[in-house]
């Protein structure tokens, strides 16, 4: 399943669960051209979700420069006080991504 298919699957799950709709492909950290797959700017603190495609197939996110770029992007989020959750296909298909998003948005109690 491609990254965009994974993103659409998660978007469907979010809508079906009646979670507030995120901004999609949100551009942040100008002048960088980074985009966040899903972004809830009004969450406290703001919440971003990135979908990691190609985990088992040697996609760009698991190779040298792609991994370095993802580290840079995650660090930029941290410096802007944006919580970043990263999910792969397994997390989405098992429903783990949806549960963690609901917890991060304070929609369900934490297991802590």
PAMI-317705 format. One record per residue (C-alpha): residue number from 0; residue in one letter; chain; x, y, z. Coordinates in steps of 0.001 Angstrom, whole numbers. Each point is the difference from the previous one (the first is absolute). Layout:
<num=NUM residuo=a cadena=A xx=X yy=Y zz=Z> .
...
end
This chain:
<num=0 residuo=x cadena=A xx=0 yy=0 zz=0> .
<num=1 residuo=x cadena=A xx=1473 yy=3389 zz=-960> .
<num=2 residuo=x cadena=A xx=563 yy=2838 zz=2417> .
<num=3 residuo=x cadena=A xx=-2875 yy=1986 zz=-1457> .
<num=4 residuo=x cadena=A xx=-2290 yy=-3039 zz=346> .
<num=5 residuo=x cadena=A xx=1098 yy=-310 zz=3619> .
<num=6 residuo=x cadena=A xx=-708 yy=3689 zz=544> .
<num=7 residuo=x cadena=A xx=-3471 yy=-364 zz=-1523> .
<num=8 residuo=x cadena=A xx=-683 yy=-3061 zz=2152> .
<num=9 residuo=x cadena=A xx=956 yy=1876 zz=3153> .
<num=10 residuo=x cadena=A xx=-2051 yy=3024 zz=-1115> .
<num=11 residuo=x cadena=A xx=-3010 yy=-2312 zz=-408> .
<num=12 residuo=x cadena=A xx=556 yy=-1462 zz=3487> .
<num=13 residuo=x cadena=A xx=251 yy=3500 zz=1494> .
<num=14 residuo=x cadena=A xx=-3236 yy=1081 zz=-1663> .
<num=15 residuo=x cadena=A xx=-1834 yy=-3217 zz=972> .
<num=16 residuo=x cadena=A xx=1089 yy=446 zz=3630> .
<num=17 residuo=x cadena=A xx=-1289 yy=3602 zz=-80> .
<num=18 residuo=x cadena=A xx=3379 yy=1368 zz=1020> .
<num=19 residuo=x cadena=A xx=417 yy=3700 zz=-818> .
<num=20 residuo=x cadena=A xx=1280 yy=273 zz=-3558> .
<num=21 residuo=x cadena=A xx=3702 yy=812 zz=-303> .
<num=22 residuo=x cadena=A xx=1660 yy=2251 zz=-2516> .
<num=23 residuo=x cadena=A xx=1587 yy=-2139 zz=-2714> .
<num=24 residuo=x cadena=A xx=3418 yy=592 zz=-1559> .
<num=25 residuo=x cadena=A xx=592 yy=2900 zz=2387> .
<num=26 residuo=x cadena=A xx=3087 yy=1992 zz=-922> .
<num=27 residuo=x cadena=A xx=2163 yy=1068 zz=2915> .
<num=28 residuo=x cadena=A xx=3499 yy=1274 zz=828> .
<num=29 residuo=x cadena=A xx=466 yy=2429 zz=-2906> .
<num=30 residuo=x cadena=A xx=2121 yy=313 zz=-2066> .
<num=31 residuo=x cadena=A xx=155 yy=-3803 zz=131> .
<num=32 residuo=x cadena=A xx=-2493 yy=-1744 zz=-2236> .
<num=33 residuo=x cadena=A xx=-1013 yy=-2505 zz=2635> .
<num=34 residuo=x cadena=A xx=-3597 yy=-1096 zz=274> .
<num=35 residuo=x cadena=A xx=-1717 yy=-1929 zz=2757> .
<num=36 residuo=x cadena=A xx=-2382 yy=-2732 zz=-1170> .
<num=37 residuo=x cadena=A xx=-2581 yy=840 zz=2692> .
<num=38 residuo=x cadena=A xx=29 yy=2991 zz=2357> .
<num=39 residuo=x cadena=A xx=-2263 yy=1145 zz=2822> .
<num=40 residuo=x cadena=A xx=1190 yy=3577 zz=678> .
<num=41 residuo=x cadena=A xx=-2588 yy=632 zz=2735> .
<num=42 residuo=x cadena=A xx=983 yy=-2997 zz=2115> .
<num=43 residuo=x cadena=A xx=1911 yy=913 zz=3146> .
<num=44 residuo=x cadena=A xx=2803 yy=-399 zz=-857> .
<num=45 residuo=x cadena=A xx=-471 yy=-272 zz=-3779> .
<num=46 residuo=x cadena=A xx=41 yy=-3541 zz=-1384> .
<num=47 residuo=x cadena=A xx=1512 yy=-1278 zz=-3256> .
<num=48 residuo=x cadena=A xx=-195 yy=-3461 zz=-1539> .
<num=49 residuo=x cadena=A xx=2396 yy=-1319 zz=-2617> .
<num=50 residuo=x cadena=A xx=-582 yy=-3202 zz=-1966> .
<num=51 residuo=x cadena=A xx=3116 yy=-2065 zz=-674> .
<num=52 residuo=x cadena=A xx=-330 yy=-1943 zz=-3220> .
<num=53 residuo=x cadena=A xx=2418 yy=-2574 zz=-1364> .
<num=54 residuo=x cadena=A xx=1073 yy=-1373 zz=3373> .
<num=55 residuo=x cadena=A xx=458 yy=-3559 zz=-1294> .
<num=56 residuo=x cadena=A xx=697 yy=823 zz=-3624> .
<num=57 residuo=x cadena=A xx=3036 yy=2207 zz=535> .
<num=58 residuo=x cadena=A xx=-1857 yy=3286 zz=-527> .
<num=59 residuo=x cadena=A xx=1758 yy=3326 zz=221> .
<num=60 residuo=x cadena=A xx=-842 yy=477 zz=3690> .
<num=61 residuo=x cadena=A xx=2062 yy=-3023 zz=1026> .
<num=62 residuo=x cadena=A xx=3051 yy=790 zz=-2113> .
<num=63 residuo=x cadena=A xx=2859 yy=2291 zz=1018> .
<num=64 residuo=x cadena=A xx=-925 yy=3467 zz=-1254> .
<num=65 residuo=x cadena=A xx=-3730 yy=-558 zz=402> .
<num=66 residuo=x cadena=A xx=491 yy=-949 zz=3632> .
<num=67 residuo=x cadena=A xx=2216 yy=3038 zz=591> .
<num=68 residuo=x cadena=A xx=-2647 yy=2238 zz=-1585> .
<num=69 residuo=x cadena=A xx=-2701 yy=-1504 zz=2211> .
<num=70 residuo=x cadena=A xx=2180 yy=658 zz=3070> .
<num=71 residuo=x cadena=A xx=410 yy=3649 zz=-1058> .
<num=72 residuo=x cadena=A xx=-3763 yy=348 zz=-480> .
<num=73 residuo=x cadena=A xx=-788 yy=-1624 zz=3368> .
<num=74 residuo=x cadena=A xx=2500 yy=2267 zz=1732> .
<num=75 residuo=x cadena=A xx=-1568 yy=3078 zz=-1638> .
<num=76 residuo=x cadena=A xx=-3376 yy=-1142 zz=1354> .
<num=77 residuo=x cadena=A xx=1440 yy=-394 zz=3496> .
<num=78 residuo=x cadena=A xx=1529 yy=3487 zz=-93> .
<num=79 residuo=x cadena=A xx=-3415 yy=1404 zz=-956> .
<num=80 residuo=x cadena=A xx=-1714 yy=-1924 zz=2838> .
<num=81 residuo=x cadena=A xx=-1861 yy=-2223 zz=-2479> .
<num=82 residuo=x cadena=A xx=-591 yy=-3557 zz=1202> .
<num=83 residuo=x cadena=A xx=786 yy=-2421 zz=-2811> .
<num=84 residuo=x cadena=A xx=-1442 yy=-3494 zz=-312> .
<num=85 residuo=x cadena=A xx=1390 yy=-2266 zz=-2724> .
<num=86 residuo=x cadena=A xx=-1905 yy=-2991 zz=-1348> .
<num=87 residuo=x cadena=A xx=589 yy=-2725 zz=-2556> .
<num=88 residuo=x cadena=A xx=-2565 yy=-2199 zz=-1771> .
<num=89 residuo=x cadena=A xx=-205 yy=-2496 zz=2856> .
<num=90 residuo=x cadena=A xx=-934 yy=2730 zz=2491> .
<num=91 residuo=x cadena=A xx=-2765 yy=1253 zz=-2268> .
<num=92 residuo=x cadena=A xx=-1444 yy=-3411 zz=-883> .
<num=93 residuo=x cadena=A xx=22 yy=-1250 zz=3617> .
<num=94 residuo=x cadena=A xx=-1713 yy=3190 zz=1200> .
<num=95 residuo=x cadena=A xx=2927 yy=994 zz=2224> .
<num=96 residuo=x cadena=A xx=425 yy=3316 zz=-1822> .
<num=97 residuo=x cadena=A xx=-3594 yy=1014 zz=611> .
<num=98 residuo=x cadena=A xx=180 yy=-890 zz=3702> .
<num=99 residuo=x cadena=A xx=3196 yy=2019 zz=504> .
<num=100 residuo=x cadena=A xx=-1407 yy=3001 zz=-1881> .
<num=101 residuo=x cadena=A xx=-3117 yy=-85 zz=2192> .
<num=102 residuo=x cadena=A xx=2184 yy=-163 zz=3124> .
<num=103 residuo=x cadena=A xx=2275 yy=2809 zz=-1202> .
<num=104 residuo=x cadena=A xx=-3019 yy=2210 zz=-678> .
<num=105 residuo=x cadena=A xx=-1430 yy=-780 zz=3453> .
<num=106 residuo=x cadena=A xx=-3073 yy=-1706 zz=-1448> .
<num=107 residuo=x cadena=A xx=474 yy=-3178 zz=2045> .
<num=108 residuo=x cadena=A xx=1708 yy=-548 zz=3336> .
<num=109 residuo=x cadena=A xx=3672 yy=-866 zz=15> .
<num=110 residuo=x cadena=A xx=1143 yy=-3452 zz=1147> .
<num=111 residuo=x cadena=A xx=2665 yy=1590 zz=2202> .
end
